[in-house]
Amino acid sequence: MAADCCDMRGMLSFLLLFLLSKKPMHGQQLAAELGKRKGCRPSPGTIYPALKALKEAGLIAEKRQGKTITYRLTPAGSRALRVAKARFCRTFTGLFP
């Protein structure tokens, strides 16, 4: 990771849920979108464990087509994202002038 690249591991689950709220995506699409938004593309060793944890928590589901796994938000994931957005806004609103 580049020294000037913000380490967003603490935000990864939130960002994954946010992206999946827009449309179902596979891991490479998610990595590419995260790369566009934060300036450096996360590794598979960062993305896939986070996706696994979200799946185990029931926040996302996966659909397999051949070797491709597409992830989508579950109803529980949508609710969790609403709560996370509210917490994010409370935490960061007014932080910057």
C-alpha positions in Angstrom: 0.0 0.0 0.0 1.3 3.4 -0.9 2.2 5.7 2.0 -0.2 8.3 0.9 -3.1 5.9 0.6 -5.6 6.1 3.5 -5.9 2.7 5.2 -9.7 2.1 5.2 -9.8 -1.4 6.8 -12.2 0.0 9.4 -14.5 1.3 6.7 -14.4 -1.8 4.4 -17.6 -3.5 5.6 -19.5 -0.2 5.4 -18.1 0.5 1.9 -18.9 -3.0 0.7 -22.5 -2.8 2.0 -22.8 0.7 0.4 -21.6 -0.6 -3.0 -23.8 -3.6 -2.9 -26.8 -1.4 -2.1 -26.4 0.0 -5.6 -26.2 -3.3 -7.4 -25.0 -6.9 -7.1 -21.3 -7.2 -7.9 -18.6 -9.8 -7.9 -15.3 -9.4 -6.0 -13.3 -7.9 -8.8 -16.0 -5.3 -9.5 -16.0 -4.4 -5.8 -12.2 -4.1 -5.7 -12.3 -1.9 -8.8 -15.0 0.4 -7.3 -13.1 0.7 -4.1 -10.0 1.5 -6.0 -11.7 4.3 -7.8 -13.1 5.7 -4.6 -10.0 5.5 -2.4 -7.2 5.7 -4.9 -5.7 2.3 -4.5 -7.2 -1.1 -5.2 -7.5 -3.4 -2.2 -6.1 -6.9 -2.5 -8.1 -10.1 -2.7 -6.7 -10.9 0.8 -8.6 -7.8 2.0 -11.8 -8.1 0.1 -12.7 -11.7 0.4 -12.3 -12.2 4.1 -14.6 -9.1 4.6 -17.2 -10.6 2.2 -17.0 -13.9 4.0 -17.7 -12.1 7.3 -20.6 -10.2 5.9 -22.0 -13.4 4.4 -21.7 -15.2 7.8 -23.4 -12.3 9.5 -26.3 -12.6 7.1 -25.8 -9.2 5.6 -25.0 -10.3 2.1 -25.8 -13.4 0.0 -24.0 -14.9 -2.9 -25.0 -16.4 -6.2 -22.6 -18.7 -8.0 -22.5 -18.9 -11.8 -19.6 -21.1 -12.8 -16.5 -19.7 -11.2 -18.1 -16.3 -10.7 -19.7 -15.4 -7.3 -22.0 -12.4 -7.3 -22.8 -10.8 -4.0 -26.0 -8.9 -3.1 -27.4 -7.2 0.0 -29.9 -9.1 2.1 -32.8 -7.3 3.9 -30.7 -7.6 7.1 -27.8 -5.9 5.2 -30.0 -3.1 4.1 -31.1 -2.5 7.7 -27.4 -2.7 8.9 -26.4 -0.2 6.2 -29.1 2.3 7.3 -27.8 2.1 10.9 -24.2 2.4 9.7 -25.0 5.5 7.6 -26.7 7.2 10.5 -23.7 6.5 12.8 -21.3 7.7 10.1 -23.2 11.0 9.7 -23.3 11.5 13.5 -19.6 10.8 13.7 -18.4 12.8 10.7 -20.9 15.6 10.3 -19.2 18.9 11.1 -15.8 17.4 11.2 -14.5 19.5 8.3 -15.4 23.2 8.0 
